[in-house]
């Protein structure tokens, strides 16, 4: 019997086309078929689905499904939509993603350290005024969420001369790039010293709404915030209030609870907010396809799955 | 006879106060007196002047002057104002300046690579649109002016994954960070491959107006320009024309032929120009004062001057 095809499921038709090309090139021995093109017999046979923001009903229409490979690093929506009874989910862990995210963290840290938003505002009023330069050695950057992405970002910041501290819910092994904190007391200690707080947190029951008025009140006066994690970690009203009160200087927001960001959001027009359309670390189709191919080959060879997502923790 | 005081000459009164404090702390054995506070007898005795944008008439009022220590790295105005008969000029060569400038080059390279001006423009129209991400490995940055500042900038860009090429009027020794070019043919070759051209050139007879319509026509279509060198290296009308024609994508300008930039300049309001108020690499008073103190101590100990400026070349 020939090997069952792999189902490719994505809501965005362009994503389907791109992924089918790249994944097929990376796995010439596999047959990868977009969900819409599967016959009933193929649907009945499929064991593996590769998904990017899939319609849950399509995933549910594969009765013999054994596991799911997500093409996204963030899987909280997938977990929520498929439910706890879902098949095992493998998420994309791509070193190129960590490189790109660390680059974004450094680039937007420079954006704030070098006062780019303030100089942009000055340009609109033809104002020639030099602001006080802050050398990296005088600034502390706090990273919320200290996994593969956070530690790589800390390394880049540290090489650039910034002092770095990192926070995670549970303690992590010590690291040459950052002073590490964990738990509620650790969060308070980290926020009290950070000139810029960079959020890389996944969305979980514990992180939803974590950046609320209490959190913002614990930040240094005049500090700034970068959110490259998930939008719903922030309580928008609390952030707007902190910016209005001048407690915070600026917020760079790349992720939102609803995307695209709704036109009614006050973030769009707030002078102290930089809105980005979820571009901090775009997926690299080439490197990601090679990694997915490697995981599937290992499964074919050994029957073992790569590390899967803990659906209770959410990552 | 007690040692003659050192004259401190600067046009800006705040600069006089700041430098007097920092220089006196760095040289407790020397007497540093602002020009306005010198007696006639002291003026007659002064051998060394430390200057930051000085009034040439004040420099000329020191009959026993032996040499001048500039607190600025750029000395073309000083050379032009004092004339070829001026006393030897030592310019500030501060490793902290090279560090700060290299940081500025990387920061504003990220600004362009990460499409920050375009996303800022999108925000003003509430447009949610992801632009194509360009990994550093796919981009070449060309550095015009490959001295101490240029090679340090190349090192930072190279570490960040960019391909770097450098150009200087006369050939420089090979370097691990950049492909080096020189002369007119070398300039053409370098411009043809650079996605971003970073100007770090001093202002000399040869560099004045170098970035004209011919130069801009040799740049890659859609490339961008950063000028952290001197304003008069650019012909403003030619740059505006290249931006209007869409040949160039964006220009980041930190230096201008007249500073502050005149309010009538079209640069202020052009959507493809970022105007900065000469802030790429501000002088660090602390590190600079220590370096000046070292040069003066060496002169007191040995009678020898540090390397002085070639008034014909202008640097």
Contacts between the chains, C-beta under 8 A, distances in Angstrom:
chain1	res1	chain2	res2	distance
A	100	B	133	7.4
A	100	B	135	7.4
A	103	B	110	7.6
A	103	B	136	7.4
A	103	B	160	7.4
A	103	B	161	8.0
A	104	B	114	7.2
A	106	B	110	7.2
A	107	B	107	7.8
A	107	B	110	3.7
A	107	B	111	7.6
A	107	B	113	7.7
A	107	B	114	5.1
A	108	B	114	7.9
A	110	B	103	7.6
A	110	B	106	7.2
A	110	B	107	3.7
A	110	B	110	6.1
A	110	B	111	7.8
A	111	B	107	7.6
A	111	B	110	7.8
A	111	B	111	7.0
A	111	B	116	6.6
A	113	B	107	7.7
A	114	B	104	7.2
A	114	B	107	5.1
A	114	B	108	7.9
A	114	B	279	7.9
A	115	B	279	7.9
A	116	B	111	6.6
A	116	B	116	7.1
A	119	B	274	7.7
A	119	B	275	7.8
A	119	B	276	5.6
A	119	B	277	7.3
A	119	B	279	7.4
A	120	B	120	6.5
A	120	B	274	7.3
A	122	B	277	7.3
A	123	B	268	6.4
A	123	B	274	7.1
A	123	B	275	4.8
A	126	B	263	5.2
A	126	B	268	5.1
A	128	B	259	7.5
A	128	B	260	3.6
A	128	B	261	6.2
A	128	B	277	4.6
A	129	B	277	6.0
A	130	B	277	5.3
A	130	B	278	7.0
A	130	B	279	5.3
A	130	B	282	7.0
A	131	B	279	7.1
A	133	B	100	7.4
A	133	B	279	6.9
A	133	B	282	4.6
A	135	B	100	7.4
A	135	B	284	7.6
A	136	B	103	7.4
A	159	B	159	7.5
A	160	B	103	7.4
A	161	B	103	8.0
A	259	B	128	7.5
A	260	B	128	3.6
A	261	B	128	6.2
A	263	B	126	5.2
A	268	B	123	6.4
A	268	B	126	5.1
A	274	B	119	7.7
A	274	B	120	7.3
A	274	B	123	7.1
A	275	B	119	7.8
A	275	B	123	4.8
A	276	B	119	5.6
A	277	B	119	7.3
A	277	B	122	7.3
A	277	B	128	4.5
A	277	B	129	6.0
A	277	B	130	5.3
A	278	B	130	7.0
A	279	B	114	7.9
A	279	B	115	7.9
A	279	B	119	7.4
A	279	B	130	5.3
A	279	B	131	7.1
A	279	B	133	6.9
A	282	B	130	7.0
A	282	B	133	4.6
A	284	B	135	7.6
